[in-house]
Each structure stands twice: as structure tokens, then as C-alpha cells.
């Protein structure tokens, strides 16, 4: 029985207890298995560091507090949970039982892990029994320093829910506006923003402004408030004017800081934030100019703040690539990766650029580097699936998409792409399962409705096919496949004029040889032979 109550230990209470039991035994049987999961083990159970040396590291482990500027995305814990589940699955002796109590009081990291383990580990390998209640642990008597250690570790690892809970506790125990209070407040505000708790984050930054007259606190709070709008995932809810007002305030304060090195760092950091706002406005040249000015300031820092320079180089690479300066973009990605070869994100970004440039072998190498750099990464498998599809490796693409869905059952695009590949391969029942699963996540998704229309057409259920394709066209009027498939269906139903209209719209959206061929057939049926011949000629140009 493992007690999951988060109060005594915080994040990954269950994981740590389980790993402390399994890892010593696993090392005796397969050291390679343990080594392959070093990041996950040390994130969940740092007390195992003497048994499990860190094999894959990033530069962050050697940076000072002020140099660490990256906050792991909330999805990092899903990656850790998948890696831990695979380790437990492969390390546990079959037929064992895991019982966990106090699940109602568990940290979100453990709840996510238990969900992944229950989904991915067969009960015959490990039967998991959960109890919502359990014994009440002793009251929390940690002092400020101990709380800070937990908050700082949680921030570095991306345990954002714990940062908020423990950070607010730390703020309550320290003097508002003081140095310790600010350390807790800064972490808490950043974590709230990362979790999408925008209103709570905005209120916290307001509390900082009310409690302090320190210019650095005001600059950081202004930046944090600006990013709540600039980074909001819903474009409709971004107030970019408000974001600009706050980031300008941050820049104004940072430009007045007396220490030249601190000023160069803070000012460059804030200008990079303004660059994001310019990017949201579609002003790429202005964004690029700001990032380049931040890089100029970073040169004043010498060897300090390498993570800051890495971020700026990668941001410039993204802008350069968007502007069509691909050679310079690849050079910047190479420079960013050279600063921290253990950071996976830039391999993914560079791989995507290489893919667009048709450099498939190089793109594949980058996707696989990203996979090796850390815990399971669904995005890397998804991107590799797209590359394999482009190269005609359908079986490889299906394997990758299966891996994506295994790691993240909520990954909608993986269902869309896999359903399309399965339908194209005549595996209709499997395709239908993916369509059903995808529509459960996103009812009315036009891509899935288009595949459903294809499946219903193949099954001879033309009325159901028409219903699905009508809905697809309505939901996705810019989706050529929806119009093209409805055109084929309308022709089969005898509505030749309607078929020509739908196929014409599909061609306007995305010219493809099969669309011209199908429209030519419909045109000949209408006696429009000259137009049909013209479509045949257009189709031949694609070969």
C-alpha cells in the first residue's frame, strides 16, 4: 500500500515510493532499462541520484537561478508519466498488485501517472487498486527554506500545480514585498499563467504591484501580465493592445536599471516579449528587429545567460524561416542546438523546416534526435509519421501514429491522419474506430466527417455519406477533400451538375490530378467534351 497524500512529499509521492522499490531490483536485471529512463526517475525520485546517474542532461542543471528562464510546458508531466509507466511495465514482475490510498489528496502528477499506468499496463502485469481515502498525515511544519526548495524543484521540473499550492503557502508565511515573498510570488504567477489560470495570475501580479516599489519586481510583473495576453492559446481572447502597454512598461523600467549586465539581460528579455506581440500582429519584420536587438544586448553578457541566447537564436530562426530566409534560419537553429544539445524542442523545429525544404533524411534525423533527448514525445512521432506518409511508408506512418495515440489519447490530429491512411488502404473498420474516437474529442471536425463520408460511400450507405459530407463542407468550407468527396458522391447519385460544382470548388481550393480526372468524367456526362479534354490535360501535368 502506497499513501498518495501529497502533503508530506508533494509531487510524485506515489511514483517515488514505487521507484524506490523497483529501481534497485531493475538495476540488477537490466541496467540499460534504468538508464533509458534516467530523466523520468530523477524527476520523480531525486533521492535515487546515487543509484541512477543523470545520462541525458541539459545546460539548465549548471545554471544559476537567474539564468534559468525556461518553464516546462504543462505537457511535460504527461511525457514523464508515459516514461515512468513504460519503466514500471518492463521492470515489475508479472502478477503483482499495487494498492494506493488517499488518492483524493494526491498531487496532479500522481493522478496523471496512475491514469497512464492503468491505461497502458495490463492488469495481468500489474493490477492497480485505488482508494480515495486513507490516514491523515501530520500537519505541514516545513519552514520557508524547505518550502522554497520544493517550489524551486517543482518549477524546474514543470510540476506547476505544486508550484501554485506551495508558492501561495510560502507567500502567506513571508512578508509581502520582501525578497522571500517575491521569490514565491514570481514562481506562483508564472505557474498560474502556464496552467492557463489567467485571472488568478493577473490578480497575483496586481498584488506584487501593490506590495512593492522595487523596480525589478515591477518590471517582471509587467512582463508577466503582458504575456498572459500574448501567450493566450485562444486568439480571440488576446488583448494585444493591453499586452503592448504592459510590455512597454517593463521595457521602460528595465532600461533604467543601474547595473549594465542586469540591464542588458532584462531589456533583451523584455524586447523578446514585445517581439512575440509584434508576431501576433503579423509584423514579422518588426519582430525580427526586436529579437536581433535582444541578441545584440546578449553579446554584452559574455558567457552568462546561455539559455537566454539559445531562446533568442531559436526565435530568430523561426522568424527567418517564416520570412523565407531558410539558410540563415538553419544556421541559427544549429547555433541554438550547439548551446544545449540536450534540449529537444529545437530538433523538432529544425526538423519541420528541413521537411518543408524536402530534406527528408535530415528532417528524420532531427525527429529521432528529439525522441532520444528525453521522455516519450508524441509530437516527434507525429511529425515522423507525416514524413513517412510523404515518402510512401504507410506502415511506418501508421506505427508512429499508433505510438502517438498510445502516448496521448487526446491527440486529435493523430486520429485524423490515421483514419485517412487506414481508409485509403481499405481498412475501413479500423478507420471507422479512429473516426469515432476523433469525433468524440471534436464533434463536427470536418476532416473526420470527410473520412466518415468516404467510409459510408464505400459501404453503400449513400444517404449517410451525404449527411456526413454536407456537415464536413459546412464545418470546413476551405477543406478541398470535403468538396471533392461530395462531388464524387453527387455524381454517383445522378446529380452531375452538382458534382461539377463541388469538384470545381475543390480544385479552386487545392488543385489535384484526381479532382481534374473526376471533373472530366462529369463534364463528359454533360456533353462538355472540350472542357473534359482540358481537365485531362491539366491532370497529366501533375505526372
TORDO-417759 format. One line per field, with one value per residue (C-alpha): x, y, z; residue in three letters. Coordinates in Angstrom, 3 decimals. Example, Ala and Ser with C-alpha at 12.3 -4.5 7.8 and 13.67 -1.06 7.14 Angstrom:
2
u	[12.300|13.670]
v	[-4.500|-1.060]
w	[7.800|7.140]
type	[ALA|SER]
This chain:
543
u	[0.000|1.335|-0.104|-0.641|-1.342|0.665|1.196|4.326|6.263|4.485|4.641|5.155|4.657|3.356|5.980|8.856|7.674|7.204|10.574|12.439|11.037|11.555|14.738|17.286|15.852|15.680|19.328|20.321|18.366|18.750|20.834|20.049|16.337|17.010|19.460|16.865|14.559|17.059|15.210|11.871|13.363|15.309|12.380|10.077|12.581|15.699|16.753|17.761|20.510|23.292|21.871|20.837|23.368|21.941|22.790|20.783|21.177|20.524|22.555|19.949|21.454|24.561|22.852|22.243|18.720|18.615|19.922|17.147|14.414|12.561|9.391|8.490|5.140|2.286|2.501|5.951|4.329|2.450|5.786|7.230|4.162|4.472|8.153|7.532|4.664|6.881|9.617|7.199|5.645|9.026|10.542|7.747|7.436|4.139|1.234|1.985|-0.594|-0.243|-2.629|-2.776|-4.742|-5.539|-5.950|-8.385|-5.471|-2.851|-0.834|-1.890|1.401|0.479|-3.118|-1.865|0.665|-1.950|-4.244|-1.487|-0.393|-3.962|-4.398|-1.058|-0.063|-2.078|-3.713|-2.014|1.304|0.316|-3.134|-3.774|-6.306|-7.111|-8.709|-9.873|-9.373|-6.725|-4.930|-4.494|-0.804|0.877|0.473|2.907|5.703|8.175|9.988|10.457|13.704|12.224|9.160|11.388|13.368|10.131|8.815|12.085|12.340|8.706|9.257|12.325|10.526|7.242|5.095|3.056|0.118|2.522|4.268|0.961|-0.094|3.264|4.093|0.909|1.744|5.201|3.746|1.423|4.408|6.612|6.454|4.642|7.057|10.115|12.766|11.464|7.859|8.867|10.651|7.467|5.253|7.303|7.190|3.496|2.473|4.450|2.952|-0.595|-0.014|1.386|-1.696|-3.997|-5.344|-5.186|-7.424|-5.590|-2.229|-3.341|-4.539|-1.226|0.791|-1.514|-0.683|3.013|2.487|0.511|3.086|6.347|8.128|11.109|11.698|12.779|9.587|7.501|9.345|8.902|5.228|4.605|6.245|4.239|0.989|1.788|2.449|-0.960|-2.457|0.395|0.544|-3.155|-3.961|-7.244|-6.524|-9.985|-9.121|-5.804|-5.870|-2.696|-3.148|-3.136|-0.168|1.752|1.023|2.366|5.450|6.298|6.191|8.531|10.936|10.831|11.739|14.394|16.124|16.703|18.281|21.684|23.698|24.768|24.741|21.385|20.032|21.280|19.654|16.328|15.965|16.719|14.296|11.512|12.203|11.838|8.411|7.483|8.655|6.013|3.350|4.558|4.428|0.833|0.059|1.676|4.508|7.344|9.991|9.341|9.521|12.790|14.306|13.437|14.923|18.101|18.367|17.992|20.799|22.986|22.348|23.093|26.609|27.293|26.695|29.716|29.285|26.458|22.812|23.372|19.743|18.619|20.860|19.591|15.973|16.751|18.574|15.695|13.166|15.157|15.351|11.549|11.119|13.770|12.180|8.764|10.274|11.863|15.463|15.897|19.695|20.073|17.302|19.128|22.316|20.505|18.936|22.387|23.743|20.847|21.275|25.024|24.305|22.152|22.238|20.022|17.039|14.585|12.346|14.802|15.402|11.659|11.528|14.562|13.208|9.961|11.879|14.014|10.851|9.344|12.576|12.366|15.474|13.780|16.787|17.982|14.466|14.153|17.464|16.257|12.942|14.790|17.265|14.290|12.933|16.235|16.750|14.048|10.920|8.381|7.489|4.224|4.943|8.142|6.327|3.521|5.986|7.862|4.539|3.903|7.365|6.870|3.496|5.116|7.692|5.084|5.988|2.405|3.184|5.832|3.467|0.711|3.151|4.125|0.521|-0.307|2.501|1.118|-2.342|-0.842|1.085|-1.715|-5.259|-6.362|-4.107|-6.830|-4.639|-3.243|-6.752|-7.435|-4.291|-4.510|-8.165|-7.287|-4.429|-6.496|-9.394|-7.048|-5.701|-9.127|-9.008|-12.426|-13.413|-10.192|-10.632|-14.169|-12.888|-10.495|-13.241|-15.450|-12.683|-11.755|-15.326|-15.729|-12.875|-14.004|-17.626|-18.115|-14.468|-14.564|-11.566|-13.095|-16.517|-14.901|-13.359|-16.704|-18.318|-15.781|-16.444|-20.203|-19.871|-17.705|-20.300|-23.067|-24.842|-25.150|-27.661|-25.414|-22.437|-24.238|-25.149|-21.522|-20.112|-22.694|-21.666|-17.979|-18.477|-20.429|-17.860|-14.821|-15.692|-11.991|-11.350|-10.865|-11.241|-14.755|-15.883|-14.105|-15.624|-19.062|-18.640|-17.894|-20.912|-23.222|-22.099|-22.830|-26.300|-27.013|-26.562|-23.961|-24.284|-23.855|-20.845|-19.184|-19.875|-18.354|-15.325|-14.755|-14.737|-12.304|-9.970|-10.125|-9.045|-6.369|-5.759|-5.080|-4.928|-7.727|-10.040|-9.443|-9.981|-13.243|-14.491|-13.601|-15.812|-18.697|-18.199|-18.298|-21.532|-22.922|-21.638|-18.959|-16.178|-13.866|-13.895|-13.353|-10.346|-8.899|-9.225|-7.487|-4.608|-4.419|-4.366|-1.494|0.647|0.924|2.639]
v	[0.000|3.395|6.537|9.121|12.113|14.994|16.882|15.144|14.984|16.864|15.844|12.208|10.802|7.534|7.458|7.933|5.150|2.810|3.661|3.252|-0.280|-1.181|0.566|-1.299|-4.624|-3.447|-2.383|-5.952|-7.355|-4.644|-1.557|-0.451|-0.264|2.068|4.170|4.616|6.304|8.382|11.669|10.306|8.556|11.594|13.950|11.806|10.465|12.647|10.624|7.862|10.031|7.918|4.805|6.413|8.862|11.555|10.389|12.901|16.415|19.943|23.022|24.038|21.804|24.014|27.415|29.880|30.730|33.962|32.230|29.623|31.239|28.300|26.953|23.406|23.166|21.513|18.536|17.647|15.687|13.552|12.725|11.809|9.709|7.730|7.096|6.007|3.734|2.039|1.579|0.078|-2.176|-3.552|-3.727|-5.193|-8.933|-10.034|-10.780|-8.073|-5.749|-2.042|-0.558|3.213|5.071|8.763|9.193|12.062|14.030|13.055|15.594|16.006|14.421|11.191|11.278|11.585|8.799|6.462|7.187|6.413|3.267|1.983|2.585|1.245|-1.573|-4.795|-5.925|-9.300|-7.481|-5.067|-4.893|-1.392|-0.794|2.770|4.003|7.609|7.975|6.986|8.107|11.812|12.817|15.050|18.839|20.638|22.068|22.952|26.234|28.843|27.357|23.876|25.225|27.124|24.001|22.229|25.178|25.613|21.906|21.825|24.815|23.283|20.011|21.537|20.475|23.655|22.711|22.126|25.424|27.244|25.415|25.583|29.035|30.509|28.836|30.414|33.843|33.531|32.843|35.707|39.496|40.938|42.787|41.187|39.169|35.757|36.731|37.874|34.603|32.689|35.217|35.178|31.386|31.267|33.886|32.176|28.783|30.178|31.562|28.241|26.440|28.827|30.320|33.786|35.655|34.280|35.127|38.677|39.127|37.903|40.318|43.077|42.001|42.340|45.868|46.767|45.312|46.577|49.639|47.624|48.390|44.825|43.409|45.903|45.151|41.389|41.808|43.976|41.341|38.544|40.456|41.184|37.520|36.491|38.069|37.466|33.739|33.041|29.929|31.403|34.248|35.692|36.268|38.016|41.726|42.660|46.349|45.642|43.316|46.058|48.590|46.250|45.146|48.778|49.450|46.514|47.809|51.332|50.099|47.645|50.343|52.301|49.511|50.719|47.515|47.262|43.460|43.180|45.909|44.136|40.874|42.270|44.653|41.912|39.593|42.188|43.080|39.409|39.573|42.570|40.602|37.985|40.687|42.025|38.471|38.116|41.290|39.763|42.309|39.889|42.470|44.399|41.161|40.202|43.620|43.301|39.822|40.995|43.924|41.477|39.358|42.465|43.104|39.450|39.888|42.241|39.343|37.304|33.668|34.397|33.576|30.888|29.759|33.297|33.363|29.942|31.098|34.258|32.300|29.845|32.678|34.410|31.118|30.813|34.358|33.949|30.706|32.355|35.190|32.694|33.105|29.384|29.229|31.782|30.058|26.723|28.436|29.907|26.558|24.972|27.661|27.214|23.436|23.803|25.737|22.915|19.663|18.000|20.299|18.502|21.347|22.832|19.498|19.339|22.885|22.405|19.061|20.722|23.307|20.632|18.672|21.712|22.101|18.495|17.447|14.336|12.403|15.411|16.010|12.362|12.560|15.605|13.999|10.958|13.121|14.759|11.317|10.269|13.505|12.930|11.072|9.900|12.791|12.373|15.352|13.803|10.596|12.593|14.599|11.467|9.931|12.871|12.456|8.724|9.347|11.768|9.123|6.395|4.458|3.870|1.066|3.194|6.165|4.008|2.698|6.227|7.408|4.401|5.427|8.975|7.767|5.373|8.225|10.775|9.529|13.145|13.856|14.688|15.111|11.608|10.140|12.303|11.222|7.575|7.351|8.777|6.332|3.369|4.333|4.779|1.299|-0.316|-0.935|0.587|-0.849|0.340|3.737|3.942|3.308|6.257|8.461|7.605|8.275|11.545|12.811|12.092|14.564|17.094|16.685|18.229|18.034|18.425|16.172|13.287|13.888|13.698|10.317|9.198|10.219|8.126|5.121|5.414|5.735|2.601|0.768|1.799|3.968|6.992|8.913|8.646|9.608|12.708|13.731|13.420|15.284|18.053|18.544|18.475|21.191|23.326|22.927|23.261|25.315|25.612|21.856|20.660|16.990|17.568|19.229|16.654|13.679|15.230|15.850|12.170|11.205|13.603|12.135|8.625|9.814|11.250|14.920|15.608|19.405|19.398|17.125|19.574|22.464|20.661|19.428|22.911|24.328|21.615|22.467|26.164|25.318|22.707|21.527|17.794|15.396|13.161|16.168|17.097|13.480|13.225|16.544|15.447|12.376|14.529|17.050|14.321|13.038|16.528|16.502|19.119|17.179|20.125|21.106|17.469|17.207|20.341|18.774|15.609|17.725|19.533|16.208|14.969|17.940|16.505|13.308]
w	[0.000|-1.029|0.577|-2.188|0.078|-1.342|1.921|3.223|-0.038|-2.802|-6.491|-7.478|-3.986|-5.458|-8.189|-5.774|-3.475|-6.413|-7.952|-4.681|-4.584|-8.244|-9.388|-7.191|-8.394|-12.005|-11.932|-11.079|-14.028|-16.673|-16.069|-19.630|-18.826|-15.920|-17.916|-20.643|-18.127|-16.165|-16.710|-15.532|-12.496|-11.299|-11.876|-9.749|-7.190|-6.944|-3.896|-6.330|-7.859|-6.343|-7.997|-11.289|-12.738|-14.996|-18.505|-20.563|-19.221|-20.429|-19.613|-17.049|-14.377|-14.314|-14.391|-11.597|-10.517|-12.521|-15.654|-15.704|-17.782|-19.342|-17.771|-18.855|-20.615|-18.697|-21.097|-19.731|-16.909|-19.454|-21.069|-17.673|-16.835|-20.062|-19.485|-15.911|-16.963|-19.541|-16.944|-14.410|-17.065|-18.075|-14.573|-12.460|-12.049|-13.669|-11.362|-8.802|-7.250|-6.462|-3.909|-3.439|-0.762|-0.259|-3.999|-3.381|-1.875|-4.461|-6.412|-10.078|-11.163|-9.390|-10.622|-14.189|-13.657|-12.186|-15.132|-17.638|-15.796|-15.583|-19.302|-20.502|-18.124|-18.488|-15.203|-15.624|-15.324|-12.561|-11.011|-9.654|-6.863|-5.822|-2.581|-2.364|1.392|3.892|7.035|7.686|7.543|10.072|9.655|7.372|9.517|6.754|7.203|4.476|3.178|2.896|1.108|-1.296|-2.170|-3.075|-5.088|-6.959|-7.799|-8.896|-11.158|-12.793|-13.438|-14.593|-11.628|-11.955|-9.726|-6.847|-7.547|-7.148|-3.988|-2.251|-3.581|-2.155|1.143|1.037|0.281|3.268|5.554|4.374|4.462|1.402|-0.819|0.779|-1.046|0.026|-0.693|-4.182|-4.926|-4.120|-5.925|-9.124|-9.361|-8.472|-11.029|-13.761|-12.910|-12.888|-16.361|-17.559|-16.278|-18.108|-14.876|-16.365|-13.915|-10.891|-12.455|-13.248|-9.669|-8.328|-10.472|-9.177|-5.615|-6.412|-7.728|-4.604|-2.206|-3.667|-5.017|-6.234|-9.953|-10.768|-9.266|-11.232|-14.473|-14.003|-13.068|-16.110|-18.322|-16.693|-17.165|-20.826|-21.550|-20.192|-23.307|-25.731|-24.977|-24.532|-26.585|-27.839|-30.291|-29.682|-26.025|-26.615|-25.873|-27.718|-27.009|-23.284|-23.732|-25.525|-22.774|-20.119|-22.053|-22.805|-19.084|-18.482|-21.134|-19.720|-16.240|-17.415|-19.458|-16.232|-14.177|-12.939|-13.329|-17.014|-17.171|-15.453|-17.728|-20.862|-19.809|-18.611|-21.531|-24.048|-22.280|-22.441|-26.078|-26.918|-25.277|-27.421|-30.464|-29.688|-29.622|-32.983|-34.323|-33.130|-35.090|-38.186|-38.217|-38.844|-39.726|-36.510|-34.500|-36.180|-35.473|-31.784|-31.493|-33.202|-30.809|-27.918|-29.375|-29.575|-25.891|-25.100|-26.515|-23.607|-21.198|-22.307|-21.316|-18.888|-19.648|-22.310|-22.110|-22.924|-26.003|-27.063|-26.902|-28.877|-31.588|-31.928|-32.058|-34.772|-36.648|-36.598|-37.906|-40.585|-41.756|-41.969|-43.990|-46.386|-45.226|-44.712|-44.912|-42.113|-40.148|-40.277|-39.119|-36.116|-35.249|-35.382|-33.049|-30.612|-30.578|-30.019|-26.806|-25.421|-27.424|-24.811|-25.410|-27.742|-28.943|-31.397|-33.100|-33.741|-35.097|-37.322|-38.471|-39.530|-41.550|-43.188|-44.005|-45.740|-47.710|-48.892|-46.951|-45.637|-44.348|-42.337|-41.002|-39.988|-38.141|-36.182|-35.237|-33.941|-32.032|-30.335|-29.423|-27.851|-25.927|-23.334|-22.222|-24.827|-27.135|-29.083|-31.356|-32.675|-33.636|-35.230|-37.312|-38.336|-39.383|-41.703|-43.195|-43.662|-45.299|-47.721|-48.633|-49.134|-45.977|-44.882|-42.442|-40.728|-40.582|-39.058|-36.449|-35.475|-35.303|-33.155|-30.830|-30.661|-29.665|-27.130|-25.510|-25.755|-26.426|-26.809|-29.811|-32.345|-35.440|-34.988|-35.279|-38.343|-40.166|-39.167|-40.175|-43.580|-44.103|-42.974|-45.238|-48.202|-47.520|-47.445|-43.689|-43.237|-39.873|-38.251|-39.899|-38.523|-34.997|-35.349|-36.781|-33.823|-31.327|-33.013|-33.232|-29.522|-28.959|-31.583|-32.704|-36.113|-37.154|-40.960|-41.641|-39.711|-41.242|-44.678|-43.879|-42.466|-45.755|-47.652|-45.412|-45.751|-49.541|-49.689|-47.601|-49.996|-47.417|-49.687|-47.574|-44.513|-46.670|-47.952|-44.393|-43.280|-46.300|-46.079|-42.453|-43.453|-46.084|-43.638|-40.854|-43.137|-46.234|-47.029|-46.984|-50.552|-49.665|-48.331|-51.570|-53.735|-51.988|-52.029|-55.746|-56.342|-54.230|-56.081|-59.398|-58.129|-57.075|-60.537|-59.639|-62.326|-62.294|-58.528|-58.896|-61.317|-58.935|-55.923|-57.857|-59.238|-55.715|-54.595|-57.487|-56.585|-53.069|-53.822|-57.410|-57.548|-60.525|-59.258|-58.967|-62.613|-63.681|-61.748|-63.089|-66.625|-66.191|-65.007|-67.806|-70.467|-68.983|-69.566|-73.171|-72.456|-74.175|-74.845|-71.155|-70.198|-72.513|-70.952|-67.478|-68.677|-69.931|-66.602|-64.753|-66.930|-65.914|-62.383|-63.562]
type	[UNK|UNK|UNK|UNK|UNK|UNK|UNK|UNK|UNK|UNK|UNK|UNK|UNK|UNK|UNK|UNK|UNK|UNK|UNK|UNK|UNK|UNK|UNK|UNK|UNK|UNK|UNK|UNK|UNK|UNK|UNK|UNK|UNK|UNK|UNK|UNK|UNK|UNK|UNK|UNK|UNK|UNK|UNK|UNK|UNK|UNK|UNK|UNK|UNK|UNK|UNK|UNK|UNK|UNK|UNK|UNK|UNK|UNK|UNK|UNK|UNK|UNK|UNK|UNK|UNK|UNK|UNK|UNK|UNK|UNK|UNK|UNK|UNK|UNK|UNK|UNK|UNK|UNK|UNK|UNK|UNK|UNK|UNK|UNK|UNK|UNK|UNK|UNK|UNK|UNK|UNK|UNK|UNK|UNK|UNK|UNK|UNK|UNK|UNK|UNK|UNK|UNK|UNK|UNK|UNK|UNK|UNK|UNK|UNK|UNK|UNK|UNK|UNK|UNK|UNK|UNK|UNK|UNK|UNK|UNK|UNK|UNK|UNK|UNK|UNK|UNK|UNK|UNK|UNK|UNK|UNK|UNK|UNK|UNK|UNK|UNK|UNK|UNK|UNK|UNK|UNK|UNK|UNK|UNK|UNK|UNK|UNK|UNK|UNK|UNK|UNK|UNK|UNK|UNK|UNK|UNK|UNK|UNK|UNK|UNK|UNK|UNK|UNK|UNK|UNK|UNK|UNK|UNK|UNK|UNK|UNK|UNK|UNK|UNK|UNK|UNK|UNK|UNK|UNK|UNK|UNK|UNK|UNK|UNK|UNK|UNK|UNK|UNK|UNK|UNK|UNK|UNK|UNK|UNK|UNK|UNK|UNK|UNK|UNK|UNK|UNK|UNK|UNK|UNK|UNK|UNK|UNK|UNK|UNK|UNK|UNK|UNK|UNK|UNK|UNK|UNK|UNK|UNK|UNK|UNK|UNK|UNK|UNK|UNK|UNK|UNK|UNK|UNK|UNK|UNK|UNK|UNK|UNK|UNK|UNK|UNK|UNK|UNK|UNK|UNK|UNK|UNK|UNK|UNK|UNK|UNK|UNK|UNK|UNK|UNK|UNK|UNK|UNK|UNK|UNK|UNK|UNK|UNK|UNK|UNK|UNK|UNK|UNK|UNK|UNK|UNK|UNK|UNK|UNK|UNK|UNK|UNK|UNK|UNK|UNK|UNK|UNK|UNK|UNK|UNK|UNK|UNK|UNK|UNK|UNK|UNK|UNK|UNK|UNK|UNK|UNK|UNK|UNK|UNK|UNK|UNK|UNK|UNK|UNK|UNK|UNK|UNK|UNK|UNK|UNK|UNK|UNK|UNK|UNK|UNK|UNK|UNK|UNK|UNK|UNK|UNK|UNK|UNK|UNK|UNK|UNK|UNK|UNK|UNK|UNK|UNK|UNK|UNK|UNK|UNK|UNK|UNK|UNK|UNK|UNK|UNK|UNK|UNK|UNK|UNK|UNK|UNK|UNK|UNK|UNK|UNK|UNK|UNK|UNK|UNK|UNK|UNK|UNK|UNK|UNK|UNK|UNK|UNK|UNK|UNK|UNK|UNK|UNK|UNK|UNK|UNK|UNK|UNK|UNK|UNK|UNK|UNK|UNK|UNK|UNK|UNK|UNK|UNK|UNK|UNK|UNK|UNK|UNK|UNK|UNK|UNK|UNK|UNK|UNK|UNK|UNK|UNK|UNK|UNK|UNK|UNK|UNK|UNK|UNK|UNK|UNK|UNK|UNK|UNK|UNK|UNK|UNK|UNK|UNK|UNK|UNK|UNK|UNK|UNK|UNK|UNK|UNK|UNK|UNK|UNK|UNK|UNK|UNK|UNK|UNK|UNK|UNK|UNK|UNK|UNK|UNK|UNK|UNK|UNK|UNK|UNK|UNK|UNK|UNK|UNK|UNK|UNK|UNK|UNK|UNK|UNK|UNK|UNK|UNK|UNK|UNK|UNK|UNK|UNK|UNK|UNK|UNK|UNK|UNK|UNK|UNK|UNK|UNK|UNK|UNK|UNK|UNK|UNK|UNK|UNK|UNK|UNK|UNK|UNK|UNK|UNK|UNK|UNK|UNK|UNK|UNK|UNK|UNK|UNK|UNK|UNK|UNK|UNK|UNK|UNK|UNK|UNK|UNK|UNK|UNK|UNK|UNK|UNK|UNK|UNK|UNK|UNK|UNK|UNK|UNK|UNK|UNK|UNK|UNK|UNK|UNK|UNK|UNK|UNK|UNK|UNK|UNK|UNK|UNK|UNK|UNK|UNK|UNK|UNK|UNK|UNK|UNK|UNK|UNK|UNK|UNK|UNK|UNK|UNK|UNK|UNK|UNK|UNK|UNK|UNK|UNK|UNK|UNK]
